[in-house]
């Protein structure tokens, strides 16, 4: 095994988060440091993708803020992520739903998965 992988696995921070995938609406509670103060910011949006499984895994969340689409990429193993809350599970047929970027209004809605 590669020496770098051994070191990464040794120092990896493992947190338990709920299962989510592309199309799900999630709220990410993200810790922000401003000077010597800390606060938690909630970022709610639709998961567009999950990328590169393993220690370097990331996920992209998109929301509409002030009529403009905003995307943010979060590393899953980030120490700044306090909690990930799944608001609803979406029913999509793809693992990467970038087509959502060009849709607006009712067309941009994702159907909810029924269990």
N, C-alpha and C positions, 0 to 999 in steps of 0.2 A: 504494500500500500504506500501511496505517496506520503511523504513526511508532512506536507501542508494539510492534507486531508485528516491526518491523525491529530494534528494540532487544532484544526477547526472543530472536529468532533469532540475533542476534550473540553474546549471552552464554549461550546454551543449552549445557548440559553434556551431551554425547552419550556414552552408554555402550552397549556391546553386550551385550544379554541374550538368552537363548534364547527361542524362540517359545513362548508359552503362552497359554491362553485359559480361559474359564470351565469348571470341572469338573476342571481339572488340580490335582494336589497339588504344591505348591512349598515350598521352604525359602528364606526371605529372610534373608540375613545383614545385619543392621542395626547400624550403628555408634552407640553410645550414649556420650555424654560425661557423666561424673559428676565434678564439680569440675575438677581438672586431669588426670584419668585418662580413658582411652578403653578401651572394650571392645566386642566384637562379640557381639550377641545373635542367636540363631537363632529364627526364627518359622516354624513349619511348619504348613500348613493347606491348605484347599481354596480355590481362587480362585472367588469368587462372580460377579464381573463385572470388566470393563475399561471405563473410562468416558472420554469426551471425547478422541478421538485428537488427536495433535499435541503441542505443548510442555507442555500442562497435563494430560497423561494420568495417570490414577490406576487402581489396581486394589485390590479388596477381598479380604482373605484371612480365612477363618473357621476357628477351631480350637476344640476342646473342652478346657477347662482346669478340672480339678476338678469335672467334671460340669456346668459352666456354659459356654455358647457365648460365645466372645470373637471379635469382628470388629475388624480393623484396616485402615485405608485407607492405602496407600503411594503417594506420587507416583513415577512411573517415573523421572523425571529428578532425583530427590533425590540430593544429594551424600553422604548418609548410608547409602545402599544400597551395600554392598560387593559383593554377588553375589546372583544369583537362580538357584537350582538347581531344575530340574524333576525331581521324584521319580517321578511317573507321570502319564500322559495319561489323562484321564477321558472317557467317552463320554456326552455330554449333548446334548439337542436344543434347548437354549435358550442365549441369550447372557447372560442374567441368571438365576441359579438361586436366587432368594430363597425358593423353596418348601423348600429344605433347612433353613431356620430352624425350621420346625414339625415336622420329622421327627426321630425318635430311634431309636437302636439299629440293627438291621439295615436298616431302611428308609432310613436316612441314608447308606447306602453308595452309591458311584458305581462303575459298571462300568468296567473298564480298557479302553482302546482298543487293539486289536490291529492291528499294522502288517503 
